[in-house]
């Protein structure tokens, strides 16, 4: 028997070159944006407001995101149940099924009470699946990419999430409001709401199709890697993870910082109701169809630009040098919403058949690009700290994201009540100032070893 030569010998799986991260990072994180911010926030919040549910009810619905904040409780089980690649595909398939159920609830609800509680149940399931998908995607990300590539692609990762949000809050919302308008349902004052039920049901169903299609794509395109193996634990996995987490340097300071970083931003959960409310109620009196174009032109594209720019700023200068300036970008631009709420400017520009508020477009664009830059800094910081932790990297990162989400969700749940108490100007002033305390902690934070070597 002739032994195989170098040219005929099969290449070991681990020797095959990894495909470019561009082929799978986007498809891993795009659906998370579609699920977490689109199907759980943008579309439901717009629909609830148009159906005249109260701001307090809408704000409390953001509490469903607490599931994401508590995912560290089940992240160790997810870490040991399957590969991160396989888990991400399964969660996409199940999320598609839940999106179809949301379409059915919206189309065939028999009463406002049934609709509210049935949607709460569906949104709860979506929250679990969204959190599980992010846990799996993050676990794969920090195993498949080295620290240098993580810094390079952190902006791409956040941009991919934003593209998913754009798909829901622009594309799907525009589809829903266009179909609703054909039935005469155009804004919050419309008497016949049936058009909103039909339009949003179609949007939810299309989201389900997208999620299932992405599951099929990822099955073929996300590479299998030897580092992606289930992490086996003893009986009490969560205790092992928490012990490892609490052994991190200056862990109390670290937790307090990520809790406060987005605290002010959480109050902006009332942006959508602010856009739709009448001027007499303190809002800007936008029509339902305006929301999609505001998102398309003034919010999410600029978040994407800011996210990518933030990633490259960190790569060029190092996180240590730019952390404080980027953290300032999270809160100070929110003062523009204070001005909008006080002045209530009404000058418009005709675009795409809609009269869009000029001041709102400019203010929202400015806030969005700075938010994207700032969020990239926090994303990178938490990822690189988890990369340098022990064997439970996925679960360590899940705990950090849980704390950060808690710092965003609590003010989100409070936002409707704060707005009812002090109005939109007071709400946005709180949003601009309450998170600045995080700046005081940055000089004392533990920095990853990669940053230390960079400084040397």
C-alpha positions in Angstrom: 0.0 0.0 0.0 1.4 3.4 -1.0 1.4 5.9 1.9 -0.4 9.1 1.3 1.7 12.1 0.2 1.4 15.6 1.6 -0.8 16.5 -1.3 -3.2 13.6 -0.9 -3.3 13.4 2.9 -6.6 14.7 4.3 -6.3 18.0 6.2 -7.2 17.7 9.9 -10.2 19.8 10.8 -8.2 22.0 13.1 -5.7 22.7 10.3 -8.3 24.2 7.9 -8.2 28.0 7.8 -11.0 29.7 9.5 -13.4 31.6 7.2 -13.5 35.4 7.6 -15.5 36.5 10.6 -17.5 38.8 8.2 -19.3 35.6 7.0 -20.8 34.8 10.4 -20.5 37.6 13.0 -23.2 39.6 11.2 -25.6 36.6 11.0 -24.9 35.7 14.6 -25.8 39.1 16.0 -28.3 40.5 13.5 -31.1 38.2 14.9 -30.3 39.3 18.5 -31.1 42.9 17.5 -34.2 41.8 15.7 -35.4 39.9 18.8 -34.3 41.9 21.7 -35.0 45.5 20.6 -37.3 44.9 17.6 -39.7 42.1 18.6 -39.5 42.9 22.3 -39.4 46.7 22.4 -39.9 48.7 19.2 -42.8 46.9 17.5 -44.7 46.0 20.7 -44.2 49.4 22.3 -45.4 51.2 19.1 -48.4 48.9 18.9 -49.4 49.3 22.6 -49.1 53.1 22.3 -51.2 53.2 19.1 -53.8 51.0 20.8 -53.9 53.6 23.7 -52.3 51.6 26.5 -50.9 53.9 29.1 -47.2 55.0 29.4 -47.1 53.3 32.8 -48.1 49.9 31.2 -45.7 50.4 28.4 -42.8 51.2 30.8 -43.6 48.2 32.9 -43.5 45.9 29.9 -39.8 46.7 29.6 -39.5 44.7 32.9 -39.7 41.5 30.7 -36.1 42.3 29.9 -35.3 41.3 33.4 -35.1 37.8 31.9 -32.0 38.8 30.1 -30.6 40.3 33.3 -31.2 37.0 35.1 -29.7 34.8 32.4 -26.6 34.2 34.4 -28.8 31.8 36.4 -29.3 29.5 33.4 -26.2 30.5 31.4 -24.0 27.7 33.1 -26.6 25.2 32.1 -26.6 26.5 28.6 -22.8 26.5 28.6 -22.8 22.7 29.4 -25.9 21.7 27.4 -24.5 22.0 23.9 -22.0 23.8 21.7 -22.5 27.5 21.4 -22.9 27.1 17.7 -25.7 24.5 18.0 -27.5 26.4 20.7 -27.6 29.6 18.7 -29.2 27.8 15.8 -31.9 26.2 18.0 -32.8 29.4 19.7 -33.3 31.0 16.3 -35.7 28.3 15.2 -37.7 28.6 18.5 -37.8 32.4 18.3 -39.3 32.1 14.8 -42.1 30.0 16.2 -42.7 32.6 19.0 -42.8 35.4 16.4 -45.6 33.5 14.5 -47.5 33.1 17.8 -47.3 36.9 18.3 -48.7 37.4 14.8 -51.6 35.2 15.7 -52.3 36.9 19.0 -52.2 40.3 17.3 -54.5 39.3 14.4 -57.1 37.4 16.4 -57.2 39.0 19.9 -60.8 39.2 21.2 -60.3 41.9 23.8 -57.7 44.3 25.1 -57.2 42.3 28.2 -56.6 39.1 26.3 -54.3 40.8 23.9 -52.2 42.3 26.7 -51.7 39.2 28.7 -51.2 36.9 25.7 -48.6 39.2 24.4 -46.9 39.4 27.8 -46.6 35.6 27.7 -45.2 35.6 24.2 -42.8 38.4 25.0 -41.6 36.4 28.1 -40.8 33.5 25.9 -39.0 35.7 23.4 -37.0 37.3 26.2 -35.8 33.8 27.3 -34.8 32.9 23.8 -33.2 36.2 23.0 -31.1 36.0 26.2 -30.2 32.4 25.4 -29.2 33.3 21.8 -27.0 36.2 23.0 -25.3 33.9 25.6 -24.5 31.3 22.9 -23.4 34.0 20.4 -21.1 35.7 22.9 -19.7 32.4 24.0 -18.8 31.5 20.4 -17.4 35.0 19.8 -14.9 35.0 22.6 -13.7 31.5 21.6 -13.5 32.0 17.9 -11.8 35.4 17.8 -8.5 36.4 19.5 -8.4 39.6 21.5 -7.1 41.6 18.5 -9.9 40.4 16.3 -12.4 41.0 19.1 -11.4 44.7 19.3 -11.6 45.0 15.5 -15.0 43.3 15.2 -16.7 44.8 18.3 -18.0 47.6 16.2 -19.2 45.1 13.6 -20.9 43.1 16.3 -22.8 46.1 17.6 -23.5 47.3 14.1 -25.0 43.9 13.3 -27.3 44.2 16.3 -28.3 47.7 15.1 -29.0 46.4 11.6 -31.4 43.9 13.2 -33.0 46.7 15.1 -33.3 48.7 11.9 -35.0 45.7 10.2 -37.7 45.7 12.9 -38.1 49.3 13.9 -37.9 50.6 10.3 -38.6 47.9 7.8 -41.2 45.9 9.7 -42.7 49.0 11.4 -43.0 50.7 8.1 -44.7 47.7 6.7 -47.1 47.5 9.6 -48.1 51.1 9.6 -48.5 51.2 5.8 -50.9 48.2 5.9 -52.7 49.9 8.9 -53.0 53.2 7.0 -54.8 51.3 4.1 -57.5 50.5 6.7 -57.7 54.1 7.9 -55.5 53.6 11.1 -52.8 56.3 10.9 -52.1 57.6 14.4 -53.0 57.5 18.1 -56.3 59.4 17.5 -57.7 56.8 14.9 -61.0 55.4 16.0 -60.8 52.2 14.1 -57.8 50.2 15.4 -58.3 47.1 13.3 -55.8 48.2 10.8 -53.1 48.2 13.4 -53.9 44.6 14.4 -53.6 43.4 10.8 -50.5 45.4 9.9 -48.5 44.4 13.0 -49.6 40.8 12.7 -48.0 40.6 9.2 -44.9 42.3 10.5 -44.5 39.7 13.3 -45.0 36.8 10.9 -42.4 38.2 8.5 -40.0 38.4 11.5 -40.6 34.7 12.1 -39.7 33.9 8.5 -36.4 35.9 8.8 -35.4 34.2 12.0 -35.9 30.7 10.6 -34.0 31.6 7.4 -31.1 32.8 9.5 -31.1 29.6 11.5 -30.7 27.7 8.2 -27.9 30.1 7.0 -26.0 29.8 10.3 -26.2 26.0 10.2 -24.1 26.0 7.0 -21.9 29.2 7.5 -20.9 29.3 11.2 -17.8 27.2 11.4 -17.3 24.4 13.9 -14.3 25.1 16.1 -12.5 22.8 18.5 -12.7 25.4 21.3 -16.5 25.3 21.2 -17.2 22.4 23.5 -19.8 22.1 26.3 -18.4 23.2 29.6 -19.1 20.5 32.1 -19.8 21.5 35.7 -20.3 19.9 39.0 -23.8 19.7 40.5 -24.1 23.5 41.3 -22.8 25.2 38.2 -24.1 28.6 39.1 -22.1 28.5 42.4 -18.9 27.7 40.5 -19.6 30.6 38.1 -20.4 33.1 40.8 -17.3 32.1 42.8 -15.2 32.6 39.7 -16.9 35.9 39.0 -16.4 37.2 42.5 -12.7 36.4 42.4 -12.2 39.1 39.7 -10.1 42.1 40.7 -12.1 44.9 42.3 -15.3 43.1 41.5 -17.6 45.4 43.6 -16.3 48.4 41.7 -16.6 46.6 38.4 -20.2 45.6 39.1 -21.2 49.1 40.2 -19.7 50.6 37.1 -21.5 48.5 34.6 -24.7 48.9 36.6 -24.5 52.7 36.3 -23.1 53.0 32.8 -26.5 52.9 30.9 -28.7 53.9 33.8 -29.6 57.3 32.3 -30.2 55.8 28.9 -32.9 53.5 30.3 -35.2 56.5 30.8 -35.3 57.0 27.0 -37.7 54.0 26.9 -40.3 56.8 26.7 -38.9 58.2 23.4 -41.5 56.5 21.3 -44.5 57.7 23.4 -43.0 61.1 23.4 -42.9 61.2 19.6 -46.5 60.0 19.3 -48.2 62.0 22.1 -50.0 65.2 21.1 -48.5 68.5 21.8 -51.1 69.1 24.5 -49.8 66.0 26.2 -46.2 67.2 26.0 -45.3 65.2 22.8 -44.4 66.0 19.2 -47.6 64.7 17.6 -45.8 62.4 15.1 -47.9 60.0 13.0 -47.4 56.2 13.3 -45.7 56.0 9.9 -43.2 58.7 10.9 -41.6 56.4 13.5 -40.1 54.1 10.9 -38.5 57.0 9.0 -37.1 58.6 12.2 -35.5 55.3 13.0 -34.2 54.8 9.4 -32.8 58.3 9.0 -32.0 59.6 12.5 -31.3 56.7 14.9 -30.1 53.3 14.0 -27.8 54.1 11.0 -25.9 56.6 13.1 -25.7 54.1 16.0 -24.1 51.8 13.5 -21.6 54.5 12.4 -20.9 55.3 16.0 -20.4 51.6 16.9 -17.9 51.0 14.2 -16.1 54.3 14.8 -16.0 53.5 18.5 -14.4 50.1 17.8 -11.7 51.7 15.7 -11.0 54.5 18.2 -10.4 51.8 20.9 -8.2 49.9 18.5 -6.1 53.0 17.6 -5.7 54.6 21.0 -6.5 51.8 23.6 -9.5 51.7 25.9 -7.6 53.3 28.8 -7.1 56.5 27.0 -10.6 56.9 25.5 -12.9 55.4 28.2 -13.9 58.6 29.9 -14.6 60.6 26.7 -16.6 57.7 25.3 -18.5 57.3 28.6 -19.5 61.0 28.4 -21.0 60.3 25.0 -23.6 58.1 26.7 -25.4 60.9 28.6 -24.6 64.4 27.6 -26.3 64.3 24.1 -29.6 63.4 25.9 -29.9 67.1 26.8 -31.1 67.5 23.2 -34.3 65.7 24.2 -34.8 68.1 27.0 -34.8 70.9 24.5 -37.2 69.1 22.2 -39.6 68.5 25.1 -39.5 72.2 26.2 -39.6 73.9 22.8 -41.8 71.3 21.0 -40.5 72.5 17.6 -42.9 71.7 14.7 -40.9 72.7 11.6 -41.0 69.7 9.1 -39.4 68.5 6.0 -41.3 66.4 3.4 -39.5 63.0 2.9 -40.9 59.8 1.5 -44.5 61.2 1.6 -44.2 62.1 5.3 -43.7 65.5 7.0 -40.9 64.7 9.4 -39.9 66.9 12.3 -36.5 68.6 11.4 -35.4 69.2 15.0 -36.2 65.7 16.0 -34.2 64.3 13.1 -31.1 66.3 13.9 -31.3 65.8 17.7 -31.9 62.1 17.4 -29.0 61.6 14.8 -26.6 63.4 17.2 -27.6 61.4 20.2 -27.5 58.1 18.2 -23.9 58.4 16.9 -22.5 59.3 20.3 -24.5 56.4 21.9 -23.0 54.0 19.4 -19.5 55.1 20.2 -20.0 54.9 23.9 -21.7 51.5 23.8 -18.8 50.0 21.9 -16.5 50.9 24.8 -18.6 49.1 27.3 -19.1 46.1 25.0 -15.3 45.8 24.4 -14.5 46.2 28.1 -16.9 43.4 29.2 -15.8 41.1 26.4 -12.1 41.4 27.0 -12.5 41.0 30.8 -14.4 37.8 30.2 -11.8 36.6 27.7 -9.1 36.9 30.4 -11.3 35.0 33.0 -11.2 31.3 33.8 -12.9 28.5 31.9 -16.5 29.8 32.4 -16.0 32.6 29.9 -19.6 32.5 28.5 -21.2 32.5 31.9 -18.8 35.2 33.2 -19.9 37.4 30.3 -23.5 36.6 30.9 -23.3 37.8 34.5 -21.8 41.1 33.4 -24.5 41.6 30.8 -27.1 40.8 33.4 -25.9 43.6 35.6 -25.7 46.0 32.7 -29.2 45.1 31.5 -30.5 45.6 35.0 -29.0 49.1 35.0 -31.0 49.8 31.8 -34.3 48.0 32.6 -35.0 49.4 36.1 -35.1 53.0 34.9 -37.0 51.8 31.8 -39.7 50.3 34.1 -39.7 53.6 36.1 -39.8 55.9 33.0 -43.6 55.9 32.5 -44.2 56.8 36.2 -41.4 59.4 36.1 -42.9 61.0 33.0 -46.4 61.0 34.5 -44.9 62.8 37.6 -42.6 65.4 36.2 -43.4 65.5 32.4 -41.2 64.8 29.5 -38.7 67.7 30.1 -38.0 66.4 33.6 -37.7 62.8 32.4 -35.1 63.7 29.8 -33.1 65.9 32.3 -32.9 62.9 34.6 -31.7 60.8 31.7 -29.0 63.3 30.9 -27.5 63.4 34.4 -28.1 60.3 36.5 -25.6 58.1 34.7 -22.7 60.6 35.0 -21.7 59.1 38.3 -20.1 56.2 36.4 -17.4 58.5 35.2 -16.0 58.8 38.7 -15.3 55.1 38.8 -13.4 54.7 35.5 -9.9 55.7 36.8 -10.2 53.0 39.5 -11.4 50.2 37.3 -9.4 47.0 36.7 -8.1 47.0 33.1 -7.5 43.9 31.0 -4.0 42.7 30.5 -4.2 43.5 26.8 -4.6 47.1 27.7 -1.6 47.0 30.1 0.7 45.5 27.5 -0.5 48.1 25.0 0.5 50.9 27.3 4.0 49.4 27.7 
